[in-house]
Amino acid sequence: DYDVVVFENRFPSLGPALGPIPSAPEWGTTGPAYGRCEVVAFTPEHTGSFSGLGEARARTVVEAWAQRTAALSALPGIKQVFPFENRGADIGVTLHHPHGQIYAYPYITPRAGVLGAAARKFYDGSDGRQTLTGSLLRAEREDGSRMVMEGENFSAYVPFAARWPLEIHLVPHRQVPDLAALSGEEKDELAHVYLDLLKRLDALYPTPTPYISAWHQAPLDDLLRPAGYLHLQLTSPRRAADKLKYLAGSEAAMGAFINDTTPESVAERLRAVTVPEATLSPATVFAAPLAARTEGAHA
């Protein structure tokens, strides 16, 4: 028996025994997929979801994320550590035991590279006095219309240019590069506010909402890390009770996202929702995917 457990994926995309990637690969060169793929089991129960965890167990998960981030970051050749959770059949989940994953990459991923470069440019432009994520957070808190919640150490908002029907950013009030750098007090609050966000997401519709929960941590890079700022990106393709948003021509081919919601209206709905005291019945958490219950879901 266990409370929360972390173990290596049995079928990893990145593995410790696969060797390093070539230091200077030629065009089209392939190399061993060095790195780590770990699974974080949130509970010994085979049904349910993170939103149904008690606060004490959620706090243990936060601690596991932080400890594994520190341990994986210390491994030779690792450039980025990425904790995440895919929830629901509509996201592609086939193993329904409540769990998340942690990838340790031997390179900086394309998305992290783009975000990191933008953050570093902003940081340099302010002579190291401001961060991009921190400045965005201040602007959102001052505006208020897209805020979902504000705590002592964390705030959550719907970003101005949200790509998905449901998208929330959860940001600490002080700049930290990763989960391992959070204080005990910050981890305590994170467990509480993260549970609250997931419960709000699930309370929007009669059935639980599929989502991707992605922790953006600063890459292990001397250039990008000083401007890095931990934050959570929580997204869902669900645009109605019985409809999903698919990446069609404009999004998939051109990278130009079209969203039929406004960030202000989504934030208002999330603020207004009543978070149930009782957790969801485990039997309802992983119902049949929306894609199997509806037609014509393309925008």
FENHUTA-V478396 format. One record per pair of residues at least 12 apart in sequence whose ideal C-beta (glycine too) atoms are under 6 Angstrom apart, sorted by the first residue. I is the first residue (numbers start at 1). J is the second residue. D is the distance in Angstrom with one decimal. If there is no record, write none. Layout:
i/j/d
I/J/D
I/J/D
//
This chain:
i/j/d
1/44/5.9
2/44/5.7
3/60/5.7
4/60/4.6
4/61/5.4
4/64/5.4
5/41/4.9
6/38/5.5
6/40/5.1
6/64/5.6
6/68/5.8
7/39/5.7
8/38/5.8
9/37/4.1
9/39/5.4
12/37/3.7
13/37/5.7
14/33/4.9
14/35/3.0
14/36/6.0
14/37/5.2
18/32/4.0
18/33/5.3
18/34/5.4
19/32/3.8
19/34/5.8
20/34/5.0
20/77/5.6
21/34/5.9
21/106/5.3
34/106/4.8
35/104/5.0
35/105/5.5
35/106/5.0
36/72/5.7
36/104/3.9
37/103/5.7
38/102/4.5
39/99/5.6
39/101/5.8
40/64/5.8
40/100/4.6
41/99/4.9
42/61/5.6
42/98/4.4
43/98/5.4
46/97/5.1
47/282/3.5
48/98/5.3
48/282/4.3
48/285/5.8
49/98/5.3
49/285/4.7
50/198/5.8
51/198/3.8
51/199/5.0
51/202/5.4
52/279/3.8
52/280/5.7
55/191/5.8
58/191/4.2
58/195/5.2
59/191/4.0
62/187/4.9
62/190/5.4
62/191/5.0
65/83/4.8
65/179/4.9
66/179/4.3
66/180/4.8
68/102/5.4
69/81/5.0
69/178/5.2
69/179/5.0
69/180/4.5
70/180/4.0
72/104/4.1
73/220/5.7
77/106/5.2
78/104/4.8
79/105/5.8
79/107/5.3
79/108/5.1
79/219/5.9
79/220/5.3
80/105/4.6
80/108/5.4
80/109/6.0
80/112/5.7
80/219/4.8
81/104/5.1
81/217/5.8
82/103/4.7
83/102/4.7
83/215/4.5
84/101/5.9
84/214/4.8
85/100/3.7
85/213/4.3
86/212/5.6
87/210/6.0
87/211/5.2
88/210/2.9
89/289/3.7
90/210/4.0
90/244/6.0
90/289/4.5
90/290/5.3
90/291/5.8
91/210/4.8
96/286/4.7
108/219/4.6
112/219/5.5
116/219/5.7
116/224/3.8
119/132/4.5
119/227/4.2
120/224/5.7
120/227/4.4
123/227/3.7
131/175/5.3
131/227/6.0
131/229/5.0
133/229/3.7
133/231/5.7
134/175/5.8
137/171/4.8
140/157/4.4
145/264/4.8
146/158/4.7
146/263/4.8
146/264/5.8
146/267/4.6
148/267/5.5
148/270/4.7
148/271/6.0
151/189/5.5
151/193/5.4
153/173/5.5
153/186/4.7
153/189/4.8
154/172/5.5
154/189/5.8
154/193/5.1
156/168/5.5
156/170/4.5
156/197/5.9
157/169/5.9
158/263/4.1
158/266/4.9
158/267/4.4
160/263/5.9
162/263/5.0
163/257/4.1
164/235/4.4
165/239/3.8
165/245/5.3
165/261/5.2
166/236/4.0
167/235/4.8
168/234/4.4
169/231/5.7
169/233/5.9
170/232/4.0
171/231/4.5
175/229/5.1
176/230/5.1
177/218/3.7
177/225/5.9
177/228/4.7
178/217/3.9
178/230/5.6
199/275/4.6
200/270/5.1
200/273/5.1
200/275/5.8
203/273/4.6
205/241/4.7
207/287/5.3
208/285/5.2
209/236/5.2
209/238/5.1
210/236/5.9
211/236/4.4
212/235/5.3
213/234/5.2
214/233/4.7
215/232/5.7
216/231/5.3
217/230/5.8
242/294/4.5
243/294/5.9
243/297/4.8
244/290/5.3
244/297/4.8
246/298/5.3
248/298/5.6
//
